[in-house]
Amino acid sequence: MSRPTYQRIADELRQRIITGIYAPGDRLPSRQAIADEFGAGMGAAAQALRQLVAEGHVVARTGSGTYVRSRPPVRRLTRSWYREARGGSPFRADMSAQSLRGGWECSSETVVAPADIADRLAVEPAAPVMRTRYTFTADDEPVMLSTSYEPLEITRGTPVVLPEDGPHAGRGVVERMREIGQEITYAAEIVTARLAEAEEVDRLGVSRGQVVMVIQRTYSTAERPVETADIVVPVDRYELAYMIPVRQE
C-alpha cells in the first residue's frame, strides 16, 4: 500500500535535512509552500512537519516557523571498571578529559522500593531504599539523568546514607561503599533505547520524540547488590565506550 501523503512529504524533507540541503538552523518552507510543492493539502503539510518535530529533526517556533535542529557535538561516556575503582566521580573525569566542567544537581529521599527495583537489589518487596535523582551537566547544560537506589538496610546510620551529603559526598559508588565495608566486585549494565518521557524532555531540554539510551546499572559485592540505577542519555549527545579488561591466563 502507498504511504500516506504526509509521510511521503516527511520522508523527502527528512532526506533533505540528512543530506545537508537544509542545514542546522535553516528555516523550512512554510506549510503553504510545502503544500504547493507536493500538491498536497495544508493538513498533510502540517502533519509532516509535526512528524519531523516528533523525530527531533526540527523545532517549531511559535510565530516564526520551523527550523532544522542544531545537533550538539557527540561526546563520549567511558564505561570502565578501572576508572570506577580508582575513586572520584567517573562522570566528572569524563567531562574533564573533554575540557568540560562536569557537575550535577540532585535530591535524595527515602522511598519504598518499586517491585522491579526490589528485584534488582535482592531486597524484600516494599523495603525502604534511598532514592537519589540526578541531573548531570556539562558546562552547566543538562546532558544526562540518573535515578539511583541503595538499600537502607546497608547504609542506614552510616556516613554514606545520603550519597551527596556528608564526608564522602561527590565520590563514586565504589568508593562510598568501600567506606562502610562493602567491597564492590562486580558491575552489570544493560543498555536499551526508547523515546524520552515527558519529564525527561523537560529536564534534558530535548525535543519531543527524542530517542534516549537507558543504562540499567547494578553494583554488587560478592554477596549481594548494593546499588542500582537507571541512567538516561540522549543518543545525539553521547556515545558509550566500554573498556573491558582481558585477563591473560
PyMOL commands that set and color helices and strands:
alter all, ss='L'
color gray80, all
select helices_A, chain A and resi 5-18+31-38+42-55+81-85+90-97+115-121+152-155+173-179+198-204
alter helices_A, ss='H'
color red, helices_A
select strands_A, chain A and resi 58-61+65-68+75-80+102-112+128-138+141-151+186-195+211-220+225-234+238-243
alter strands_A, ss='S'
color yellow, strands_A
deselect
rebuild
show_as cartoon
